[in-house]
Amino acid sequence: MSAHGATPNRIERFAVSPRRRRSDKLARALVLTGTIIALIPLVLVIYYLLHEGLKAWSPHFFTTDPTGNTFFKNSDIGGIRSAMLGTIEMVALASLIAVPIGIGVAVWLVEYGKGHWFAQLVRFFVDVLTGVPSIVFGLFIYIVLIIGTGSTFAGYKGALALSLLMLPVITRSAEVVLLLVPNALRESALALGAERWKVIFRIVLPTAVSGLVTGVLLAIARAAGETAPLLFTSGATNKTSSNLGEFMNSLPVQIYNDVISPTQSVVNRAWGAALTLVVLILILNLVARLVSRRSRLA
């Protein structure tokens, strides 16, 4: 008998066989290889964005509007101020519309709808909307608010199209996160006499805030990079405008228009705009993570 109370025969019985060790090493190698292969496109994208985008960055790049002089070699083509501010304004308005509605629908599905037939119908249509191409939302707003009313392009119409794009993503992700909140928390609060709406706002939502923020960020990141809906709704303009009722420029549309230009300096501006868009999403992620972390500690 050994010091630990196990005989040599028992130790040999539970020892890992050489065949299992080889299988384990092979599985680890396959997983590592798959991870490296998946990271290669990401690394290449980041490398090309930094390599090409940083060439275009300068104070002039961020503080001036596009001039429209794209056919003359040595002319001043301007920067991306109007596109950057337009994207921030439209995505902000789209978020103000989509986030409360999306989370509200998810709360109803989890807390009240549950297995009801109408809740199942809502889930079905939310799943359908999640897979709808973004251009369809742009065409819908174009037909209803532009052709239907006889009006022209406007920033708020682009924001509405983006909000329709964000809504199913927020609803579905929020529902999944709310389902992860333990029922014991709800039952304990209800047993103490708390009303259901207080349980939702003071127990359920604060518990799920981290996951909710992640879902909102995914929706915002998708909306901020969409070009097709804005081509039919907000149009494009070179000047900076804070009026959402007018034509409004955006980074995706600016990139789309610049990248097909025959002038190399304009193409370089497209790379700079693409890097700017990625950095804006990164900053938004960092701020949201900080806010969600502080809310958990509060």
C-alpha positions in Angstrom: 0.0 0.0 0.0 1.4 3.4 -1.0 1.4 6.6 1.2 -1.8 7.8 -0.5 -3.6 4.5 0.0 -3.5 3.4 -3.6 -1.9 0.2 -4.7 0.4 0.0 -7.8 -2.2 -2.1 -9.6 -4.9 0.7 -9.2 -2.4 3.3 -10.4 -1.7 1.3 -13.5 -5.4 0.8 -14.1 -6.2 4.5 -14.2 -3.0 5.5 -16.1 -3.7 7.1 -19.5 -2.8 4.8 -22.4 -0.3 5.9 -25.1 -3.1 5.7 -27.7 -5.3 8.2 -25.7 -2.3 10.5 -25.3 -1.7 10.5 -29.1 -5.4 11.1 -29.7 -5.3 14.0 -27.2 -2.2 15.6 -28.9 -3.8 15.2 -32.3 -7.0 16.8 -31.2 -5.1 19.7 -29.6 -3.1 20.2 -32.8 -6.2 20.2 -34.9 -7.9 22.8 -32.7 -4.8 25.0 -32.7 -4.5 24.7 -36.5 -8.2 25.6 -36.9 -7.8 28.6 -34.6 -4.7 29.9 -36.6 -6.5 29.4 -39.9 -9.5 31.4 -38.6 -7.3 34.2 -37.3 -5.4 34.6 -40.6 -8.1 36.6 -42.4 -8.7 38.8 -39.3 -4.9 39.6 -39.0 -4.7 40.4 -42.7 -7.8 42.7 -42.6 -6.3 44.5 -39.6 -2.9 44.8 -41.2 -4.2 46.2 -44.5 -6.5 48.6 -42.6 -3.6 49.9 -40.6 -1.2 49.9 -43.5 -3.4 51.7 -45.9 -5.6 53.7 -43.6 -3.0 55.4 -41.5 -1.5 56.9 -44.7 -4.7 59.0 -45.1 -5.0 60.0 -41.5 -4.2 63.6 -40.6 -5.8 66.6 -38.9 -7.0 67.8 -42.3 -8.6 64.4 -43.0 -10.8 64.6 -39.9 -11.7 68.3 -39.9 -12.7 68.9 -43.6 -15.6 67.8 -45.8 -15.1 66.1 -49.1 -14.7 68.7 -51.9 -15.9 66.6 -54.8 -12.6 67.3 -56.7 -11.9 63.7 -57.5 -10.7 63.9 -61.1 -7.7 66.2 -60.8 -4.5 64.6 -59.6 -3.2 67.4 -57.4 -6.5 68.9 -56.2 -7.6 69.0 -52.6 -10.1 66.1 -52.2 -11.0 67.0 -48.6 -11.6 64.7 -45.6 -14.4 62.7 -44.0 -15.9 65.1 -41.4 -19.4 65.1 -42.9 -19.4 61.3 -43.3 -18.1 60.7 -39.7 -20.6 63.0 -38.1 -23.5 61.8 -40.3 -22.8 58.2 -39.3 -22.7 59.0 -35.6 -26.0 61.0 -35.9 -27.9 58.4 -37.8 -26.7 55.4 -35.8 -27.5 57.3 -32.5 -31.0 58.0 -33.7 -31.4 54.4 -34.9 -30.2 53.2 -31.5 -32.7 55.4 -29.6 -35.5 53.8 -31.7 -34.4 50.2 -31.8 -32.9 49.6 -28.3 -36.0 50.3 -26.2 -38.3 48.6 -28.6 -36.1 45.5 -29.0 -35.4 45.0 -25.3 -39.1 45.7 -24.5 -40.2 43.0 -27.0 -37.7 40.6 -25.5 -38.9 41.3 -22.0 -42.5 40.7 -23.0 -41.6 37.4 -24.7 -39.7 36.1 -21.7 -41.7 37.5 -18.8 -45.3 37.5 -20.2 -45.6 35.8 -23.6 -43.6 32.6 -22.8 -45.4 29.7 -24.6 -48.3 31.7 -25.9 -49.1 31.3 -29.6 -48.7 35.0 -30.2 -45.3 35.0 -28.6 -44.3 32.1 -30.9 -45.6 34.1 -33.9 -43.5 37.1 -32.8 -40.4 34.9 -32.5 -41.0 33.5 -35.9 -41.1 36.9 -37.6 -38.1 38.2 -35.6 -36.1 35.2 -36.9 -37.3 36.0 -40.4 -36.3 39.6 -40.1 -32.9 38.7 -38.8 -32.1 37.0 -42.2 -33.6 39.7 -44.4 -31.0 41.4 -46.6 -30.3 45.0 -45.4 -31.2 46.4 -48.8 -34.8 45.3 -48.3 -35.1 47.6 -45.3 -33.8 50.5 -47.3 -36.2 49.8 -50.2 -39.1 49.6 -47.7 -38.3 53.0 -46.3 -37.7 54.3 -49.8 -41.1 53.2 -51.0 -43.1 54.2 -47.9 -41.4 57.5 -46.9 -39.9 58.8 -50.1 -42.0 57.6 -53.0 -45.2 57.3 -50.9 -44.9 60.9 -49.5 -43.3 62.5 -52.6 -40.4 63.7 -50.4 -36.6 63.4 -50.8 -33.7 61.7 -49.0 -33.1 62.6 -45.4 -30.9 61.5 -42.5 -33.8 60.4 -40.3 -35.1 58.1 -43.0 -31.7 56.4 -43.1 -31.9 56.1 -39.3 -35.3 54.5 -39.6 -33.9 51.9 -42.1 -31.0 51.2 -39.7 -33.3 50.8 -36.8 -35.3 48.2 -38.6 -32.1 46.4 -39.3 -31.1 46.5 -35.6 -34.4 45.6 -34.1 -34.5 41.8 -34.7 -30.8 41.5 -33.7 -31.5 43.3 -30.4 -34.7 41.4 -29.7 -33.3 37.9 -30.3 -30.1 38.5 -28.4 -31.9 40.2 -25.5 -34.4 37.3 -25.3 -31.6 34.7 -25.1 -29.8 36.7 -22.3 -33.0 37.2 -20.3 -33.7 33.5 -20.4 -30.4 32.9 -18.7 -31.4 34.9 -15.6 -32.2 32.3 -12.9 -35.9 31.9 -12.1 -35.0 31.7 -8.4 -34.2 35.4 -8.5 -37.7 36.2 -9.9 -39.5 33.9 -7.5 -37.6 35.2 -4.4 -38.5 38.8 -5.3 -42.2 37.9 -6.0 -42.4 35.9 -2.8 -41.3 39.0 -0.9 -44.3 40.9 -2.3 -42.6 42.8 -5.1 -44.7 43.6 -8.2 -43.7 42.0 -11.4 -42.7 45.2 -13.2 -40.4 46.1 -10.2 -38.8 42.6 -10.4 -38.1 43.2 -14.1 -36.6 46.6 -13.7 -34.7 46.0 -10.5 -33.7 42.4 -10.6 -33.9 40.9 -14.1 -32.6 43.7 -16.3 -29.7 44.7 -14.0 -28.7 41.0 -13.8 -28.7 40.7 -17.6 -27.2 44.1 -18.4 -23.8 42.8 -19.6 -25.4 40.5 -22.1 -27.9 43.1 -23.2 -25.0 45.6 -23.9 -23.3 42.9 -26.0 -26.4 42.4 -28.1 -26.9 46.1 -28.6 -23.2 46.5 -29.6 -23.6 43.7 -32.2 -26.6 45.5 -33.6 -24.9 48.9 -33.7 -21.8 47.5 -35.3 -23.9 45.9 -38.0 -25.9 49.1 -38.6 -22.8 51.4 -38.7 -21.3 49.4 -41.5 -24.3 49.1 -43.8 -24.3 50.9 -47.1 -27.3 49.6 -49.0 -30.1 51.0 -46.8 -28.5 54.4 -46.8 -28.2 54.6 -50.6 -32.0 54.6 -50.8 -32.8 56.7 -47.8 -30.2 59.3 -46.7 -28.4 59.8 -50.0 -25.0 61.4 -50.0 -23.7 65.0 -49.7 -20.3 66.6 -49.2 -21.3 69.1 -46.6 -21.7 68.6 -42.9 -25.2 68.8 -41.6 -26.8 68.3 -38.2 -30.3 68.5 -39.6 -31.6 64.9 -39.9 -34.3 66.2 -42.3 -31.7 66.9 -45.0 -29.4 64.8 -47.2 -26.7 63.3 -44.9 -23.4 61.7 -45.6 -22.1 58.5 -43.9 -18.9 56.6 -43.7 -20.2 53.4 -45.6 -21.5 55.5 -48.5 -18.4 57.6 -48.5 -16.3 54.4 -48.7 -18.4 53.0 -51.4 -18.2 56.1 -53.5 -14.4 56.5 -52.9 -13.3 53.0 -53.5 -14.6 52.9 -57.1 -12.8 56.2 -58.0 -10.0 56.1 -60.6 -8.0 58.6 -58.5 -5.6 56.9 -56.1 -5.8 59.7 -53.4 -9.6 59.2 -53.3 -9.1 55.4 -52.8 -6.7 56.1 -50.0 -9.4 58.2 -48.4 -11.6 55.2 -48.5 -9.0 53.2 -46.6 -8.8 55.9 -44.0 -12.6 56.1 -43.7 -12.7 52.3 -43.2 -10.1 52.4 -40.5 -12.1 55.3 -38.8 -15.3 53.2 -38.9 -13.5 50.3 -37.2 -12.0 52.6 -34.5 -15.4 54.2 -33.8 -16.9 50.7 -33.2 -13.9 49.8 -31.0 -14.3 52.9 -28.9 -18.0 52.2 -28.5 -17.3 48.7 -27.4 -14.8 49.9 -24.8 -17.1 52.5 -23.4 -20.1 50.2 -23.3 -18.0 47.5 -21.5 -16.8 50.0 -18.9 -20.4 51.2 -18.3 -21.7 47.6 -18.0 -18.9 46.7 -15.6 -19.6 49.7 -13.4 -23.3 48.9 -13.4 -22.5 45.4 -12.1 -20.3 46.7 -9.3 -22.9 49.3 -8.3 
